[in-house]
């Protein structure tokens, strides 16, 4: 048993600062995918003469995307994939910076 609680606190704070990159990617992907899915279906249900001219510009980046129900499924897939990659790499860079900070802190304590 450690009599001084400081090393335990440092270990706990280092582990609490870290992000799970896979989970961060999943959450980012589901959020972005649902945003595209809901926005597309909202415009489809709303209807009108010209349906979603601004949202249809996503078809320039997402091959096969249109403002339709089928397009909303394609948009969900693309939104999920893009946001997953961004969320995953942001979490990996964040964890790298936390590791860098902790190693610098450990060197300065010795």
Number of C-alpha atoms within 10 A of each C-alpha: 4 7 6 8 9 10 11 11 11 14 11 11 12 15 13 9 11 16 17 11 20 16 14 20 23 18 17 22 25 17 17 22 25 19 16 23 23 17 15 27 18 15 18 16 11 10 11 9 5 7 16 19 10 8 15 16 13 17 14 10 9 16 12 12 23 21 24 20 18 15 21 24 20 20 29 24 19 21 23 24 19 17 21 25 18 16 20 23 16 16 20 18 13 16 19 13 13 17 16 12 13 16 12 11 12 11 9 8 7 5
